[in-house]
């Protein structure tokens, strides 16, 4: 669990006083990994407290994070730093937050990032790392995983050392998110709730967080009578609660299959989840029905025909990636999930997308 969090509009301004005590020496920099959408945005970048040898690195979130990207960033940081950094500060959406978590782990663990894709493979604690989301919904700010696309699969580095040491939740940072992206990442949160609340891993702890996140999502995307500031505040808390819910249970069918889309086609996580979830009425009938109402309420048109021209080999790649995520399927279906979730079943679902 993330040990320290602050919430509030304008709380980003407290970043300096939060990280200053964590500086290990004047030659040990803080590395700020910032979504490059903020390049030239003085409203945000002028408030980043750079001192001494600190570095600000702009990182593109146009593609899902890759293990090779993490390895390159880690090498760059090691070569350019006189000492091990005092900490990694991630400022951006789920992609940037996952990159920040992965880099902080790989600065203290030997090998390549792909060596740690899986559950509880990390041996050494990560260096100090802070997450500051600028979009709400992914839950990356609170989760114990950092989802990466590797040479063989898309799979997170899931460990007790992955969560941030500090999170700053400032809803004001989300004010300029484009509407489509706001919807897709918001639906990532909503789908977290549905998959957690309907899963076999559900427990009282995860249920309490999942139910709260679900209620907040309905308030934001169905009732639709909030001011912009109220919506920003509530979606940031829905993201936190949804992330907490899956941290203590698991996601399910939509996430497993969207990993296949992402690995083969590069489909971004939020929209990929929406494309898959739209076809999952057999698994989450009530959740999908409400999702379709949300789509209509906000005039969202999902891309069609993503899989229309795929070869048999390409379908097999997506199917194998999806099937490799066994904990997700066990949560969604139960211990005997392999009896009902076959390559043929997944092929028929992908063909609808």
C-alpha positions in Angstrom: 0.0 0.0 0.0 1.2 3.5 -0.7 2.4 4.8 2.7 1.9 8.6 2.1 -0.6 10.5 0.1 -1.8 14.1 0.0 -5.0 15.2 -1.8 -6.2 18.7 -2.7 -6.4 21.3 -5.4 -3.0 23.0 -5.6 -1.2 20.3 -3.6 1.3 20.0 -6.4 2.9 23.1 -4.9 4.0 21.1 -1.9 6.3 18.9 -4.0 9.5 20.7 -2.9 8.8 20.4 0.8 7.8 16.7 0.4 10.9 15.6 -1.5 13.6 17.9 0.0 14.1 15.7 3.1 14.6 12.7 0.8 17.7 14.1 -1.0 20.6 11.9 -0.1 23.3 14.3 -1.2 23.9 17.3 -3.4 25.2 15.0 -6.1 22.3 12.6 -5.9 19.7 14.1 -8.3 16.0 13.8 -8.4 14.9 12.6 -11.8 11.6 14.1 -13.0 9.9 12.0 -15.7 7.2 14.2 -17.2 4.7 13.5 -19.9 5.9 15.4 -23.0 2.4 16.8 -23.5 3.5 19.3 -20.9 6.6 20.5 -22.8 6.2 24.2 -23.0 3.4 24.3 -20.5 4.9 26.8 -17.9 1.8 26.5 -15.7 3.0 23.1 -14.7 6.7 22.9 -15.5 7.7 26.2 -13.8 6.5 24.6 -10.5 8.8 21.6 -10.7 11.5 22.2 -8.0 14.7 21.5 -9.9 17.9 22.0 -7.8 21.6 21.0 -8.0 22.0 18.1 -10.5 18.3 17.3 -10.9 17.1 16.4 -14.3 13.7 16.9 -16.1 13.2 14.2 -18.8 10.2 14.5 -21.1 8.8 11.1 -21.9 6.2 10.3 -24.7 3.1 8.5 -23.7 2.0 8.0 -27.3 2.8 4.3 -26.9 2.4 1.8 -24.1 5.6 1.5 -22.0 8.1 -1.1 -23.2 10.8 -3.0 -21.3 13.4 -1.7 -23.7 12.3 1.8 -23.0 12.9 1.3 -19.3 16.3 -0.2 -19.9 17.3 2.8 -22.0 16.1 5.3 -19.4 17.9 3.5 -16.6 21.2 3.4 -18.6 20.9 7.1 -19.4 20.2 8.0 -15.7 23.2 5.8 -14.5 25.6 7.2 -17.0 24.6 10.9 -16.5 24.4 10.8 -12.6 27.4 11.2 -10.3 25.6 9.2 -7.7 22.5 7.0 -7.5 19.5 9.4 -7.8 17.7 10.5 -4.6 14.5 9.6 -6.2 12.3 9.3 -9.3 9.3 11.6 -9.7 6.7 10.6 -12.2 4.3 13.3 -13.5 1.7 12.2 -16.0 -0.9 9.6 -16.8 -0.7 5.8 -16.3 2.0 5.3 -18.8 4.4 7.8 -17.2 3.5 6.5 -13.7 4.3 2.9 -14.7 7.6 4.1 -16.3 8.5 5.9 -13.1 7.8 2.8 -11.0 9.7 0.5 -13.3 12.8 2.8 -13.5 12.9 3.1 -9.7 13.0 -0.7 -9.5 15.6 -1.2 -12.1 18.0 1.3 -10.6 18.5 -1.2 -7.7 18.0 -4.6 -9.4 20.4 -6.1 -11.9 19.5 -7.3 -15.4 16.8 -6.1 -17.8 13.2 -5.0 -17.1 11.8 -8.0 -18.9 13.5 -10.3 -16.3 11.0 -9.0 -13.7 7.8 -9.3 -15.6 5.6 -11.5 -13.4 4.7 -11.8 -9.7 7.1 -11.1 -6.8 10.4 -11.4 -8.8 11.9 -8.1 -7.5 14.5 -8.8 -4.8 15.8 -5.3 -3.8 13.7 -2.3 -2.7 13.3 0.4 -5.3 14.7 3.9 -4.8 12.4 6.5 -3.4 9.7 7.3 -6.0 6.7 9.7 -6.1 3.7 9.5 -8.4 1.7 12.6 -9.5 -1.2 11.7 -11.8 -2.3 14.3 -14.4 -5.2 12.2 -15.5 -7.6 10.0 -13.5 -8.7 6.4 -14.0 -5.8 4.0 -14.5 -5.2 3.4 -10.8 -1.4 3.3 -11.6 -0.9 5.8 -8.8 -1.8 3.2 -6.2 -1.2 -0.3 -7.8 1.6 -2.7 -7.1 2.2 -3.3 -10.7 3.9 -1.5 -13.6 2.5 -2.8 -16.9 5.1 -3.2 -19.6 5.2 -4.7 -23.1 8.3 -6.9 -23.4 9.8 -8.9 -26.2 7.5 -11.9 -25.5 4.5 -10.6 -23.7 2.7 -7.7 -22.0 2.9 -8.2 -18.3 3.5 -6.1 -15.2 6.3 -6.0 -12.7 4.1 -7.0 -9.8 5.8 -6.7 -6.4 5.7 -5.2 -2.9 8.4 -2.8 -4.0 6.5 -1.4 -7.0 4.0 1.0 -5.2 5.0 4.6 -4.9 6.4 5.9 -1.6 4.4 9.1 -1.9 1.5 10.1 -4.1 0.3 13.7 -4.7 -3.4 13.8 -5.8 -4.1 17.3 -7.2 -7.3 17.2 -9.3 -6.4 20.6 -10.8 -3.7 18.9 -12.9 -6.4 17.1 -14.8 -8.3 20.2 -16.0 -7.1 20.1 -19.7 -7.5 16.4 -20.4 -9.3 15.9 -23.8 -12.8 14.5 -23.5 -12.2 11.2 -25.3 -9.2 10.5 -23.1 -11.1 11.5 -20.0 -13.7 9.0 -20.9 -11.4 6.1 -21.8 -9.3 6.4 -18.6 -12.5 6.9 -16.5 -13.8 3.7 -18.0 -10.6 1.9 -17.1 -11.5 2.8 -13.5 -15.1 1.6 -14.0 -14.0 -1.7 -15.5 -11.6 -2.2 -12.6 -14.7 -2.0 -10.3 -16.8 -4.4 -12.4 -14.0 -7.0 -12.7 -13.1 -6.8 -9.0 -16.7 -6.8 -7.7 -17.6 -9.8 -9.9 -14.4 -11.8 -9.4 -13.8 -14.9 -7.4 -10.9 -13.1 -5.5 -13.3 -10.6 -4.0 -13.0 -9.9 -0.3 -14.4 -7.4 2.2 -11.4 -5.1 1.8 -11.4 -5.0 -2.0 -15.2 -4.9 -2.1 -15.4 -1.7 0.1 -13.1 0.2 -2.2 -14.7 -1.2 -5.4 -18.2 -0.3 -4.4 -17.1 3.3 -3.6 -15.4 3.6 -6.9 -18.4 2.2 -8.7 -20.7 4.7 -7.0 -18.4 7.6 -7.9 -18.2 6.4 -11.6 -22.0 6.4 -11.8 -22.2 9.9 -10.3 -19.7 11.2 -12.8 -20.7 9.3 -16.0 -24.4 8.6 -15.6 -25.9 11.2 -13.3 -23.8 13.8 -15.1 -24.9 16.8 -12.9 -21.5 17.8 -11.4 -19.4 20.9 -12.0 -16.1 20.4 -13.8 -14.2 20.7 -10.5 -16.5 18.3 -8.7 -16.0 15.8 -11.6 -12.3 16.2 -11.5 -12.1 15.7 -7.7 -14.5 12.7 -7.7 -12.8 10.9 -10.6 -9.4 11.2 -9.0 -10.8 9.5 -5.9 -12.6 6.9 -8.0 -9.3 6.1 -9.6 -7.7 5.7 -6.2 -10.4 3.5 -4.8 -10.7 1.4 -8.0 -6.9 0.9 -7.9 -7.1 -0.2 -4.3 -9.9 -2.6 -5.1 -7.9 -4.5 -7.7 -4.7 -4.3 -5.7 -6.4 -6.6 -3.1 -8.3 -8.7 -5.6 -7.6 -8.8 -9.4 -8.9 -7.6 -12.8 -10.6 -10.0 -15.3 -11.6 -10.7 -18.9 -11.4 -7.2 -20.3 -7.9 -6.6 -19.1 -6.6 -10.0 -20.1 -7.9 -9.5 -23.7 -6.9 -5.9 -24.0 -3.4 -6.9 -23.2 -3.5 -9.0 -26.4 -4.7 -6.0 -28.4 -2.0 -3.8 -26.9 0.8 -6.3 -27.5 -0.1 -7.0 -31.2 -1.7 -3.7 -32.3 -0.3 -1.2 -29.9 -3.8 -0.2 -28.7 -3.7 2.1 -25.8 -4.8 0.6 -22.5 -7.9 2.7 -21.8 -9.5 2.5 -25.2 -8.4 -1.1 -25.5 -10.3 -2.0 -22.4 -13.4 -0.2 -23.7 -13.3 -2.0 -27.1 -13.1 -5.4 -25.3 -15.6 -4.6 -22.6 -18.2 -3.6 -25.2 -18.3 -7.2 -26.3 -18.4 -8.9 -22.8 -22.1 -9.0 -22.1 -21.9 -12.8 -21.5 -19.5 -12.2 -18.6 -20.5 -8.9 -17.1 -24.1 -8.3 -18.3 -25.1 -5.5 -15.9 -21.7 -3.8 -16.2 -21.7 -3.8 -20.0 -25.3 -2.5 -20.1 -24.4 0.5 -18.0 -21.2 1.0 -20.0 -23.3 1.4 -23.2 -25.4 4.0 -21.4 -22.3 5.9 -20.5 -21.1 5.8 -24.1 -24.3 7.2 -25.3 -24.5 9.9 -22.6 -21.1 11.2 -23.7 -21.4 10.6 -27.4 -18.4 8.2 -27.6 -17.9 6.2 -30.7 -15.5 3.3 -30.3 -13.2 2.3 -33.2 -14.5 -0.6 -35.3 -12.9 -3.3 -37.2 -9.5 -3.4 -35.4 -9.2 -7.2 -35.9 -10.9 -7.3 -39.3 -7.8 -8.1 -41.4 -5.7 -10.1 -39.0 -4.1 -13.4 -40.0 -4.5 -16.6 -38.1 -1.0 -16.2 -36.8 -1.8 -12.7 -35.5 -5.0 -13.9 -33.8 -2.9 -16.7 -32.1 -0.4 -14.1 -30.8 -3.2 -12.1 -29.2 -4.9 -15.2 -27.8 -1.6 -16.5 -26.3 -0.9 -13.2 -24.6 -4.4 -13.1 -23.1 -4.3 -16.8 -22.0 -0.9 -16.2 -20.3 -2.5 -14.0 -17.7 -3.8 -16.8 -15.6 -4.6 -14.9 -12.3 -6.9 -12.7 -14.3 -8.8 -15.6 -15.7 -9.0 -17.4 -12.3 -10.5 -14.2 -10.8 -13.0 -13.8 -13.6 -14.1 -17.5 -14.0 -12.7 -19.6 -11.2 -10.0 -22.2 -10.8 -11.4 -24.3 -13.6 -11.4 -21.4 -16.1 -9.4 -23.4 -18.7 -12.5 -25.6 -19.4 -14.5 -22.7 -20.7 -11.9 -20.2 -21.9 -10.5 -21.7 -25.0 -8.6 -20.3 -27.9 -11.8 -20.7 -30.0 -13.8 -18.6 -27.5 -11.3 -15.8 -27.5 -11.0 -15.9 -31.3 -14.7 -15.4 -31.6 -14.6 -12.4 -29.2 -11.6 -10.8 -31.0 -13.4 -11.2 -34.3 -16.2 -8.9 -33.1 -13.7 -6.1 -32.3 
